[in-house]
Amino acid sequence: MSDIRKIAVLTSGGDAPGMNAAIRAVARTAAFHGITCLGIRRGYNGLINGDVVELNARSVNGIISKGGTMLFTARCPEFMTDEGLQKAVSTCKYLGIDGIVTIGGDGTFRGARALAEAGVHTIGVPATI
């Protein structure tokens, strides 16, 4: 874990119960371990376009009881193209992201797998209705 300095978390697809709780857990665990945590707004669209916000224990305080996702979510047809995937990978490199936590369902996990195959460390947290 000592090689990890910065992670990101995103929610993708439709929003589902528990997404905010998962975001909170990721951000607070990262803070506890001294790891910078970025929240990617609007799923893979936000990853392609660099729409990020830094998360810490204070910024996620009080979100656990709210429905949906504080990071918003969106479907992203562009990410399904080779060009879109390469933009996302480039954004990860530019921002110095060591790994991404993806929260969502089947489409989210297909995206995470594509990122992993392109060399980005990913992990998935299931969140679906």
PyRosetta script that sets phi, psi and omega in degrees:
from pyrosetta import init, pose_from_sequence

init()
pose = pose_from_sequence("MSDIRKIAVLTSGGDAPGMNAAIRAVARTAAFHGITCLGIRRGYNGLINGDVVELNARSVNGIISKGGTMLFTARCPEFMTDEGLQKAVSTCKYLGIDGIVTIGGDGTFRGARALAEAGVHTIGVPATI")
pose.set_psi(1, -16.9)
pose.set_omega(1, -176.6)
pose.set_phi(2, -69.3)
pose.set_psi(2, -19.8)
pose.set_omega(2, 178.6)
pose.set_phi(3, -80.5)
pose.set_psi(3, -14.6)
pose.set_omega(3, -177.8)
pose.set_phi(4, -89.3)
pose.set_psi(4, 120.7)
pose.set_omega(4, -179.6)
pose.set_phi(5, -114.0)
pose.set_psi(5, -27.9)
pose.set_omega(5, -176.8)
pose.set_phi(6, -145.7)
pose.set_psi(6, 129.3)
pose.set_omega(6, 175.8)
pose.set_phi(7, -124.4)
pose.set_psi(7, 167.7)
pose.set_omega(7, 175.7)
pose.set_phi(8, -133.2)
pose.set_psi(8, 157.2)
pose.set_omega(8, 177.3)
pose.set_phi(9, -132.6)
pose.set_psi(9, 138.3)
pose.set_omega(9, 176.9)
pose.set_phi(10, -139.2)
pose.set_psi(10, 154.8)
pose.set_omega(10, 172.8)
pose.set_phi(11, -117.6)
pose.set_psi(11, 139.7)
pose.set_omega(11, -174.1)
pose.set_phi(12, -138.4)
pose.set_psi(12, 158.8)
pose.set_omega(12, -179.3)
pose.set_phi(13, 77.6)
pose.set_psi(13, -149.4)
pose.set_omega(13, 177.9)
pose.set_phi(14, -78.4)
pose.set_psi(14, 150.0)
pose.set_omega(14, 177.8)
pose.set_phi(15, -76.5)
pose.set_psi(15, 154.5)
pose.set_omega(15, -175.5)
pose.set_phi(16, -145.6)
pose.set_psi(16, 156.6)
pose.set_omega(16, 177.0)
pose.set_phi(17, -58.1)
pose.set_psi(17, 140.7)
pose.set_omega(17, 176.4)
pose.set_phi(18, 93.4)
pose.set_psi(18, -7.2)
pose.set_omega(18, -179.5)
pose.set_phi(19, -63.6)
pose.set_psi(19, -43.8)
pose.set_omega(19, 178.4)
pose.set_phi(20, -63.6)
pose.set_psi(20, -38.1)
pose.set_omega(20, 178.2)
pose.set_phi(21, -62.4)
pose.set_psi(21, -39.9)
pose.set_omega(21, 179.0)
pose.set_phi(22, -68.3)
pose.set_psi(22, -42.0)
pose.set_omega(22, 177.7)
pose.set_phi(23, -59.5)
pose.set_psi(23, -45.3)
pose.set_omega(23, 179.8)
pose.set_phi(24, -59.8)
pose.set_psi(24, -44.6)
pose.set_omega(24, -179.5)
pose.set_phi(25, -63.0)
pose.set_psi(25, -42.0)
pose.set_omega(25, 179.0)
pose.set_phi(26, -63.6)
pose.set_psi(26, -49.2)
pose.set_omega(26, -176.8)
pose.set_phi(27, -64.0)
pose.set_psi(27, -43.3)
pose.set_omega(27, -178.5)
pose.set_phi(28, -70.4)
pose.set_psi(28, -37.5)
pose.set_omega(28, 177.5)
pose.set_phi(29, -66.5)
pose.set_psi(29, -42.2)
pose.set_omega(29, 176.9)
pose.set_phi(30, -59.9)
pose.set_psi(30, -47.5)
pose.set_omega(30, -179.9)
pose.set_phi(31, -59.2)
pose.set_psi(31, -42.1)
pose.set_omega(31, 179.3)
pose.set_phi(32, -58.6)
pose.set_psi(32, -35.9)
pose.set_omega(32, -177.9)
pose.set_phi(33, -93.8)
pose.set_psi(33, 7.2)
pose.set_omega(33, 178.3)
pose.set_phi(34, 73.0)
pose.set_psi(34, 26.0)
pose.set_omega(34, -178.8)
pose.set_phi(35, -103.5)
pose.set_psi(35, 133.1)
pose.set_omega(35, 175.4)
pose.set_phi(36, -71.1)
pose.set_psi(36, 137.6)
pose.set_omega(36, -179.5)
pose.set_phi(37, -124.1)
pose.set_psi(37, 125.4)
pose.set_omega(37, 175.8)
pose.set_phi(38, -106.1)
pose.set_psi(38, 139.2)
pose.set_omega(38, 172.0)
pose.set_phi(39, -98.8)
pose.set_psi(39, 127.7)
pose.set_omega(39, 179.0)
pose.set_phi(40, -97.3)
pose.set_psi(40, 118.1)
pose.set_omega(40, -178.5)
pose.set_phi(41, -79.8)
pose.set_psi(41, 140.8)
pose.set_omega(41, 174.3)
pose.set_phi(42, 63.0)
pose.set_psi(42, 39.6)
pose.set_omega(42, 170.6)
pose.set_phi(43, 59.9)
pose.set_psi(43, -140.1)
pose.set_omega(43, -176.0)
pose.set_phi(44, -67.0)
pose.set_psi(44, -25.5)
pose.set_omega(44, 174.6)
pose.set_phi(45, -61.5)
pose.set_psi(45, -44.0)
pose.set_omega(45, 177.6)
pose.set_phi(46, -66.3)
pose.set_psi(46, -33.1)
pose.set_omega(46, 177.7)
pose.set_phi(47, -67.4)
pose.set_psi(47, -42.7)
pose.set_omega(47, 178.7)
pose.set_phi(48, -62.3)
pose.set_psi(48, -40.6)
pose.set_omega(48, -173.9)
pose.set_phi(49, -97.1)
pose.set_psi(49, 2.2)
pose.set_omega(49, 178.0)
pose.set_phi(50, 69.3)
pose.set_psi(50, 31.2)
pose.set_omega(50, 179.6)
pose.set_phi(51, -85.8)
pose.set_psi(51, 87.8)
pose.set_omega(51, -174.0)
pose.set_phi(52, -127.5)
pose.set_psi(52, 156.9)
pose.set_omega(52, 175.2)
pose.set_phi(53, -138.7)
pose.set_psi(53, 141.4)
pose.set_omega(53, 177.9)
pose.set_phi(54, -76.1)
pose.set_psi(54, 135.3)
pose.set_omega(54, 178.5)
pose.set_phi(55, -111.1)
pose.set_psi(55, 143.3)
pose.set_omega(55, 173.4)
pose.set_phi(56, -146.4)
pose.set_psi(56, -179.7)
pose.set_omega(56, -176.2)
pose.set_phi(57, -58.3)
pose.set_psi(57, -36.9)
pose.set_omega(57, -179.0)
pose.set_phi(58, -72.1)
pose.set_psi(58, -39.9)
pose.set_omega(58, -176.0)
pose.set_phi(59, -70.1)
pose.set_psi(59, -20.0)
pose.set_omega(59, 178.7)
pose.set_phi(60, -103.0)
pose.set_psi(60, 5.1)
pose.set_omega(60, 178.5)
pose.set_phi(61, -64.9)
pose.set_psi(61, 130.0)
pose.set_omega(61, 175.4)
pose.set_phi(62, 87.4)
pose.set_psi(62, -0.7)
pose.set_omega(62, -177.9)
pose.set_phi(63, -87.3)
pose.set_psi(63, -14.4)
pose.set_omega(63, -172.9)
pose.set_phi(64, -61.9)
pose.set_psi(64, -29.3)
pose.set_omega(64, -177.7)
pose.set_phi(65, -91.7)
pose.set_psi(65, -1.5)
pose.set_omega(65, -179.2)
pose.set_phi(66, -94.9)
pose.set_psi(66, 142.3)
pose.set_omega(66, 179.1)
pose.set_phi(67, -77.6)
pose.set_psi(67, 169.6)
pose.set_omega(67, 177.3)
pose.set_phi(68, 73.3)
pose.set_psi(68, -142.9)
pose.set_omega(68, -178.3)
pose.set_phi(69, -143.4)
pose.set_psi(69, 128.2)
pose.set_omega(69, 179.7)
pose.set_phi(70, -65.0)
pose.set_psi(70, -19.5)
pose.set_omega(70, 179.9)
pose.set_phi(71, -89.6)
pose.set_psi(71, -2.8)
pose.set_omega(71, -175.7)
pose.set_phi(72, 63.1)
pose.set_psi(72, 170.9)
pose.set_omega(72, -178.0)
pose.set_phi(73, -147.9)
pose.set_psi(73, 154.0)
pose.set_omega(73, 179.4)
pose.set_phi(74, -158.3)
pose.set_psi(74, 153.8)
pose.set_omega(74, 171.2)
pose.set_phi(75, -88.1)
pose.set_psi(75, 150.3)
pose.set_omega(75, -173.4)
pose.set_phi(76, -138.7)
pose.set_psi(76, 89.5)
pose.set_omega(76, 178.7)
pose.set_phi(77, -58.7)
pose.set_psi(77, -31.9)
pose.set_omega(77, -180.0)
pose.set_phi(78, -60.4)
pose.set_psi(78, -34.7)
pose.set_omega(78, -178.4)
pose.set_phi(79, -65.0)
pose.set_psi(79, -23.7)
pose.set_omega(79, -179.0)
pose.set_phi(80, -76.6)
pose.set_psi(80, -5.8)
pose.set_omega(80, 177.6)
pose.set_phi(81, -95.8)
pose.set_psi(81, 158.0)
pose.set_omega(81, 177.8)
pose.set_phi(82, -61.3)
pose.set_psi(82, -39.4)
pose.set_omega(82, 179.7)
pose.set_phi(83, -64.0)
pose.set_psi(83, -43.5)
pose.set_omega(83, 178.9)
pose.set_phi(84, -63.2)
pose.set_psi(84, -43.0)
pose.set_omega(84, 178.2)
pose.set_phi(85, -61.3)
pose.set_psi(85, -43.1)
pose.set_omega(85, -179.7)
pose.set_phi(86, -65.5)
pose.set_psi(86, -36.0)
pose.set_omega(86, 175.2)
pose.set_phi(87, -62.2)
pose.set_psi(87, -42.7)
pose.set_omega(87, 179.8)
pose.set_phi(88, -62.9)
pose.set_psi(88, -44.1)
pose.set_omega(88, 179.0)
pose.set_phi(89, -62.9)
pose.set_psi(89, -41.7)
pose.set_omega(89, 178.7)
pose.set_phi(90, -63.1)
pose.set_psi(90, -39.1)
pose.set_omega(90, 177.5)
pose.set_phi(91, -62.4)
pose.set_psi(91, -42.3)
pose.set_omega(91, 178.0)
pose.set_phi(92, -59.1)
pose.set_psi(92, -44.8)
pose.set_omega(92, -180.0)
pose.set_phi(93, -65.4)
pose.set_psi(93, -45.6)
pose.set_omega(93, -178.6)
pose.set_phi(94, -59.9)
pose.set_psi(94, -41.9)
pose.set_omega(94, -178.5)
pose.set_phi(95, -83.3)
pose.set_psi(95, -7.0)
pose.set_omega(95, 180.0)
pose.set_phi(96, 72.1)
pose.set_psi(96, 31.8)
pose.set_omega(96, -179.1)
pose.set_phi(97, -77.9)
pose.set_psi(97, 123.6)
pose.set_omega(97, 179.7)
pose.set_phi(98, -85.5)
pose.set_psi(98, -20.9)
pose.set_omega(98, 179.7)
pose.set_phi(99, -171.3)
pose.set_psi(99, 157.5)
pose.set_omega(99, -179.2)
pose.set_phi(100, -125.4)
pose.set_psi(100, 134.5)
pose.set_omega(100, 171.6)
pose.set_phi(101, -98.6)
pose.set_psi(101, 119.4)
pose.set_omega(101, 179.7)
pose.set_phi(102, -104.9)
pose.set_psi(102, 135.3)
pose.set_omega(102, -179.2)
pose.set_phi(103, -121.9)
pose.set_psi(103, 118.8)
pose.set_omega(103, -179.5)
pose.set_phi(104, 167.0)
pose.set_psi(104, -153.9)
pose.set_omega(104, -176.3)
pose.set_phi(105, -113.2)
pose.set_psi(105, -147.6)
pose.set_omega(105, -175.1)
pose.set_phi(106, -54.6)
pose.set_psi(106, -50.5)
pose.set_omega(106, -178.5)
pose.set_phi(107, -61.8)
pose.set_psi(107, -39.2)
pose.set_omega(107, 177.9)
pose.set_phi(108, -61.7)
pose.set_psi(108, -43.3)
pose.set_omega(108, -178.7)
pose.set_phi(109, -71.7)
pose.set_psi(109, -31.7)
pose.set_omega(109, 173.8)
pose.set_phi(110, -63.7)
pose.set_psi(110, -40.8)
pose.set_omega(110, 176.9)
pose.set_phi(111, -64.7)
pose.set_psi(111, -41.4)
pose.set_omega(111, 178.5)
pose.set_phi(112, -63.0)
pose.set_psi(112, -39.6)
pose.set_omega(112, 178.8)
pose.set_phi(113, -64.7)
pose.set_psi(113, -41.6)
pose.set_omega(113, 177.9)
pose.set_phi(114, -61.6)
pose.set_psi(114, -42.4)
pose.set_omega(114, 177.0)
pose.set_phi(115, -62.4)
pose.set_psi(115, -43.5)
pose.set_omega(115, -179.9)
pose.set_phi(116, -61.4)
pose.set_psi(116, -42.7)
pose.set_omega(116, 179.0)
pose.set_phi(117, -65.9)
pose.set_psi(117, -23.4)
pose.set_omega(117, 177.7)
pose.set_phi(118, -90.1)
pose.set_psi(118, 2.1)
pose.set_omega(118, 174.5)
pose.set_phi(119, 102.3)
pose.set_psi(119, 4.8)
pose.set_omega(119, 178.6)
pose.set_phi(120, -94.8)
pose.set_psi(120, 125.7)
pose.set_omega(120, 177.6)
pose.set_phi(121, -67.3)
pose.set_psi(121, 128.4)
pose.set_omega(121, -178.8)
pose.set_phi(122, -135.5)
pose.set_psi(122, 158.1)
pose.set_omega(122, 172.3)
pose.set_phi(123, -144.6)
pose.set_psi(123, 146.9)
pose.set_omega(123, -177.4)
pose.set_phi(124, -116.2)
pose.set_psi(124, 140.4)
pose.set_omega(124, 174.2)
pose.set_phi(125, -117.7)
pose.set_psi(125, 117.5)
pose.set_omega(125, -178.4)
pose.set_phi(126, -68.0)
pose.set_psi(126, 132.8)
pose.set_omega(126, 175.9)
pose.set_phi(127, -150.1)
pose.set_psi(127, 102.6)
pose.set_omega(127, -177.4)
pose.set_phi(128, -149.2)
pose.set_psi(128, 161.7)
pose.set_omega(128, 179.5)
pose.set_phi(129, -95.9)
pose.dump_pdb("model.pdb")
